[in-house]
Amino acid sequence: MNAATPIRIWDIPGGIHPDENKHQSTQHGIETLPLPNQLILPLQQHLGARAEPAVEIGERVLKGQLIAEASGMISCPLHAPTSGTVTAIGPAPYPHASGLEEWAITLEVDGQDEWTTLAPISDYHALEPATLLEVIRQAGVSGLGGAGFPTSVKLKARPEQKIHTLIVNGTECEPYITADDSAMRYKAREIVAGIEILQHILHPEQVLIGIEDNKPEAIEAMRAAVAEHAPTAAMQVVVFPTKYPSGGEKQLIQILTGKEVPSGGLPADIGMVCQNIGTLLAIHDAVLLGQPLIKRITTLTGAALSHPTNVEALIGTPISHLLAFAGLQPERLYRLVMGGPMMGFTLQSMAAPIIKTTNCLLAGTQDELPPPPPAQPCIRCGLCAEACPAELLPQQLHFFALGKDYDQLKRQNLFDCIECGACSYVCPSSIPLVQYYRAAKSDIRALDLQQHKSDHSKQRFEHRQERLQREAEQKERDRQARADKAARLKAAKEAEAAKASTASASESSASAEPDVARLQAQKPSGLSPEQKQLKIAAATAQMALKKANKQLAANPDNRDLQAQIPELEQAARAAQEAFDKAQGEVATQPAAEPAAGADDAKKLKIEAAMLRANLRKAERAAGDNPSEEQQAEIAKLREEAEAADARVPAAPAVKPPADENLKKAKLDLAMARAAVKKTERELANSPDDETLQAQLATQQESFKAAEAALHEAENNSPIPPPERQKVDKKPVDENLRELKTNLATSKADFKRAERELQAAKDADTDTAPAQEQLTASRAKLDAAAKAFADYMASKETD
């Protein structure tokens, strides 16, 4: 394609043709504004996080010096527009429809206009794109034509997003505004130089400069600059008919390329980037001159001004200073608008400053900007839908916004609205439609933020519950270990008591032997190992029940604990009954005759235990550095203890009372049950999530396997099972479960078919297969719903 080949122009849907009123401010070129006495520099002049002050009150700063640093990735630094002294850092007037103040740095101008040290880049082709992007970021460049999005972030396309087209927006379609028109007339070479810098960063295949045909001087100047700096077909000036709002980013891309940005997407999703004329001037100054963004071209217009013009004003200049330069006639001023009459907003005070996104100040009279008439009921004429450039349904959006039906607003693609005001302009009932849309968008963003915080809190709560469960299980294992240790210590104490009793009996007279025998006969016998194990099991069950009751009192909505309480109560009763039964059986049996040699073995054990205790006592007394005497004593005690242990007869191996396999099987079953219940709760919130459905099926199989393993461990356990009766309070209805699963699957298939049909409509492809799939899925869903309803009705009848 050569340079002479014309670019095909597409049209956009809708649009209007309001009075342009642009000639009033283009008669004097770009004028230079005198230095004001004071500058107010808000820290929030861009989309994203507010900048953080880098200076202090009383500090003198130079022109171009950094005074506020970016506080995040989506943020912009701020620089001093001239030299002076910082007199305040705090709330100050701010250009906003609400009239509220915003944090700002107030600078008292000293009139010297003294520059700080600059670092211009003469040969930027030798630098990497990432280095140039950092230069643009440090210069505080943000979009000068829209919401003020940081330019360096916008230019950082993801690796999968190859940028093949750079769109330069020279449209400036809104009435009254001529800032970009003047810039193209008098600074065309600088604009093209800024485009070449972006070419080096992005390496696009083509650059399209879109300008409406109502700017002939700007078109000629840009064509001459393009021919001088870039005489190739890669950069072209494209002229197209004037229509509002052709200057919208998505609308301009459609006009120049015929492609549409997807709903909710960005131009980078289709390989394009769009930049404003003012932004390209700022990029030129930042790279080639080393100057940060401290000034911009602003249109001063309106019938209340005697000298409408375009000025190159410093950021932070009070609006009153600009209007005085343009010859404001206060008696004629009715409304002061920042921006144009379509998308601008009314200012509450002239004490506020201009910021990076201020492209126009419109001082209108009452005849020029009359108050809107009272809104009348909608007559359903459809003119708003015909004028909408985004092909939305403004009438439906209005009704849903009135009813606060936010789900329907999202389905009607409310956030695709660019708030151009075309619908309000053509409405015969004078309904302020855009105001309703803005309020609804704000409400939806607030609700989404609240939902995000709620989900985050829920996730933290679930993680805390899992942690508490792990800690409770660990505490239970520690308590069991302590109980076992206490049982062993108690057995040792009983052995020592028996030794003392034997020694006192040997010293008593023969006449006292009948009384001692009588007292020992009256003393209740000790518990057998099986009884001790049953007693420990009963105490453990009681402790588990008390702990669960405490946790349920702290978390009354925990369904898992509510389901566990009846099971723990039944287990505690069964364990206590088993222990009581074992005690009753022992009480009815006669005392067993002591085996031959039992007393001797007991004495030997006691002697060995006492020697070991003396050995440990001597080791503790010696410490880490024992003397020779202590070492000799410890060695002697160790030999005596080893000899005493050797004299103790070997006892038959006693099987440990605890069954580790049974304990592990119970723990595995509890964890499997908890995993299934957690996934069921998540699936209730997202019934169409196929991943959760598959995960639930796998966990249910694991639960069945753990339950079978527990039954097998109980059958193989040497510990006698307590007398208990398992009660299934919530029996599983396999038919009902299958019907619910089929219903959920059918719903997911139907919604997927709806999305595929909508995608086919959006892509303008054949929708017949998608429509057939939707019909089939609807029939399947109806059948599943009918089967479920019939089954539930039959259960109610039974």
ABEGO torsion letter per residue (X at the ends): XBAABBBBBBBBBEEBBBBAGAAAAAAAEBBBBBBBABBBBBABABBEBBBBBABBBGBBBBBGBBABBBAEABBBBBBBABBEBBABBEBBBBBBAAGBBBBBBBBBBAGAGBBBBBBBBABAAABBAAAAAAAAAAAGBBBAABAGBBAAAAABBBAABBBABBBBBAAGABBGBAAAAAAAAAAAAAAAAAAAAAAAAAGBABBBBBBBAABAAAAAAAAAAAAAABBBAABBBBBBBBBOBAABAAAAAAAAAGBBBBBGBBAAAAGBBBBBAAAAAAAAAAAAAGBBBABBBBBBBEAABABBBBBBBBBGBBAAAAAAAAGBBAAABABBBBEBAAABBBBABAABBBBAABABBBBBBAAABBBBBBBBBBAGAGAAAAABAAGBBAAAAAAAAAAGBAAAAAAAGAAABAGAGAAAAABAAGBBAAAAAAAAAAAAAAAAAAAAAAAAAAAAAAAAAAAAAAAAAAAAAAAAAAAAAAAAAAAAAAAAAAAAAAAAAAABBAAAAAAAAAAAAABBBBBBAAAAAAAAAAAAAAAAAAAAAAAAAABAABAAAAAAAAAAAAAAAAAAAAAAAAAAAAAABBBBBBBBGAAAAAAAAAAAAAAAAAAAAAAAAAEABBBAAAAAAAAAAAAAAAAAAAABBBBBBBBBABBAAAAAAAAAAAAAAAAAAAAAAAAAABAABAAAAAAAAAAAAAAAAAAAAAAAAAAABABBBBBBBBBBABBBBAAAAAAAAAAAAAAAAAAAAAAAAAAAAAAGBBAAAAAAAAAAAAAAAAAAAAAAAAAAAAAAAX
